[in-house]
Amino acid sequence: MVLLTVFLVYPLLDTTRLSFFDYSYLSPEAKKFVGFKNYIELFTGDDNFRSSLGFTLRFTFACITLEFILGLTIALVLKQVVRLGSLIRTISIFPYMIAAIAAGQMWRLLFNYDYGVVNYVLSMLSIKPVNWLGSFSSAFWACVITEIWRSVPFVMLILLSGLQSIPGDIMEAAKVDGANARQGFVRITFPLLLPSITIALIFETIFKLRVFDIIITLTGGGPGKSTTPLGVLIQRNYFQSFEAGYSGAISVVLLVLGGVISLLYLKFIGTENRAAS
């Protein structure tokens, strides 16, 4: 409890307190309580915040959707593999073991317009090279692809663990009753997998909302500010502009956003789980 208070509770409360002040480290003596002024300015007068919020939400939605499709597909395949299952699972988690900064640097080279491997493969398929990191839409998908490559193993492991915990006699009884593969998945496997899906959704949503290291090494938030998530915006306001109060307000908004989405997951999936039961 002492460690949690020092390293989690106190910083959280202090950041929330700072968000109600006009406080710059360049002039700490001019610290002034302004109430909700920072929050009002965020949503009414700060185009950078609205752009970062839009990118963060789109990035989170795209990554989570594709990660769960790929992660569930791979988990279902690996569940059927008996002989090489352990070896394949070990190999598949290698991307998640790589530091996010290293992954961003590696994919920055892969996406290079002139000598990147991605464009080389596209040229072999008679497709024109793509300026992955130099255009707005391509940079967005470059960030999504990089994050998916790194995070799919995490989702796959959680869902695979959930699949392996489902008793085999339930599926056998369903087959005896005449259920086909699709009916067995929709009516038995998926409902029993909901707790694992909830865990993966909450963790991945939090990870995506606060993404920083992959973006800062891959695109630096560019081109322009098109791929600047809220995490990078907080870093720039705090460590470059030294606006402690304003960056604190952005941090609180990010915290509330993650909490609200997590509660919606728990409410919606919990309701579906009870209905399935």
ChimeraX attribute file (.defattr): number of C-alpha atoms within 10 A of each C-alpha:
attribute: neighborCount
match mode: 1-to-1
recipient: residues
	/A:1	7
	/A:2	8
	/A:3	8
	/A:4	9
	/A:5	11
	/A:6	11
	/A:7	10
	/A:8	12
	/A:9	13
	/A:10	12
	/A:11	12
	/A:12	16
	/A:13	12
	/A:14	11
	/A:15	18
	/A:16	18
	/A:17	16
	/A:18	20
	/A:19	28
	/A:20	20
	/A:21	21
	/A:22	19
	/A:23	23
	/A:24	19
	/A:25	15
	/A:26	11
	/A:27	10
	/A:28	11
	/A:29	9
	/A:30	11
	/A:31	14
	/A:32	14
	/A:33	15
	/A:34	13
	/A:35	14
	/A:36	12
	/A:37	15
	/A:38	20
	/A:39	18
	/A:40	12
	/A:41	14
	/A:42	17
	/A:43	11
	/A:44	10
	/A:45	12
	/A:46	11
	/A:47	12
	/A:48	16
	/A:49	20
	/A:50	15
	/A:51	16
	/A:52	21
	/A:53	21
	/A:54	17
	/A:55	20
	/A:56	22
	/A:57	17
	/A:58	13
	/A:59	21
	/A:60	21
	/A:61	16
	/A:62	16
	/A:63	24
	/A:64	23
	/A:65	13
	/A:66	15
	/A:67	25
	/A:68	21
	/A:69	13
	/A:70	17
	/A:71	24
	/A:72	21
	/A:73	14
	/A:74	20
	/A:75	23
	/A:76	16
	/A:77	12
	/A:78	17
	/A:79	13
	/A:80	9
	/A:81	12
	/A:82	8
	/A:83	8
	/A:84	9
	/A:85	13
	/A:86	12
	/A:87	9
	/A:88	12
	/A:89	17
	/A:90	10
	/A:91	10
	/A:92	17
	/A:93	17
	/A:94	11
	/A:95	17
	/A:96	16
	/A:97	13
	/A:98	12
	/A:99	12
	/A:100	20
	/A:101	15
	/A:102	14
	/A:103	21
	/A:104	23
	/A:105	16
	/A:106	14
	/A:107	21
	/A:108	21
	/A:109	15
	/A:110	16
	/A:111	23
	/A:112	19
	/A:113	18
	/A:114	12
	/A:115	11
	/A:116	16
	/A:117	15
	/A:118	17
	/A:119	21
	/A:120	19
	/A:121	12
	/A:122	13
	/A:123	13
	/A:124	9
	/A:125	9
	/A:126	9
	/A:127	11
	/A:128	11
	/A:129	17
	/A:130	17
	/A:131	17
	/A:132	23
	/A:133	23
	/A:134	15
	/A:135	14
	/A:136	16
	/A:137	14
	/A:138	15
	/A:139	23
	/A:140	24
	/A:141	17
	/A:142	21
	/A:143	23
	/A:144	21
	/A:145	17
	/A:146	21
	/A:147	24
	/A:148	22
	/A:149	15
	/A:150	21
	/A:151	23
	/A:152	25
	/A:153	25
	/A:154	20
	/A:155	27
	/A:156	26
	/A:157	20
	/A:158	18
	/A:159	26
	/A:160	23
	/A:161	15
	/A:162	19
	/A:163	20
	/A:164	13
	/A:165	11
	/A:166	14
	/A:167	11
	/A:168	10
	/A:169	9
	/A:170	13
	/A:171	17
	/A:172	13
	/A:173	11
	/A:174	16
	/A:175	14
	/A:176	10
	/A:177	9
	/A:178	11
	/A:179	15
	/A:180	11
	/A:181	12
	/A:182	10
	/A:183	13
	/A:184	17
	/A:185	15
	/A:186	11
	/A:187	13
	/A:188	17
	/A:189	19
	/A:190	17
	/A:191	18
	/A:192	20
	/A:193	21
	/A:194	18
	/A:195	17
	/A:196	18
	/A:197	20
	/A:198	17
	/A:199	16
	/A:200	19
	/A:201	20
	/A:202	18
	/A:203	14
	/A:204	20
	/A:205	21
	/A:206	18
	/A:207	14
	/A:208	21
	/A:209	22
	/A:210	19
	/A:211	21
	/A:212	22
	/A:213	17
	/A:214	22
	/A:215	27
	/A:216	19
	/A:217	18
	/A:218	25
	/A:219	24
	/A:220	18
	/A:221	21
	/A:222	18
	/A:223	17
	/A:224	12
	/A:225	16
	/A:226	20
	/A:227	29
	/A:228	27
	/A:229	27
	/A:230	28
	/A:231	23
	/A:232	20
	/A:233	20
	/A:234	24
	/A:235	15
	/A:236	14
	/A:237	18
	/A:238	18
	/A:239	12
	/A:240	9
	/A:241	15
	/A:242	17
	/A:243	20
	/A:244	22
	/A:245	27
	/A:246	25
	/A:247	26
	/A:248	26
	/A:249	26
	/A:250	24
	/A:251	22
	/A:252	18
	/A:253	18
	/A:254	20
	/A:255	15
	/A:256	12
	/A:257	14
	/A:258	20
	/A:259	15
	/A:260	12
	/A:261	15
	/A:262	19
	/A:263	12
	/A:264	13
	/A:265	18
	/A:266	17
	/A:267	12
	/A:268	12
	/A:269	17
	/A:270	15
	/A:271	12
	/A:272	13
	/A:273	16
	/A:274	9
	/A:275	9
	/A:276	13
	/A:277	9
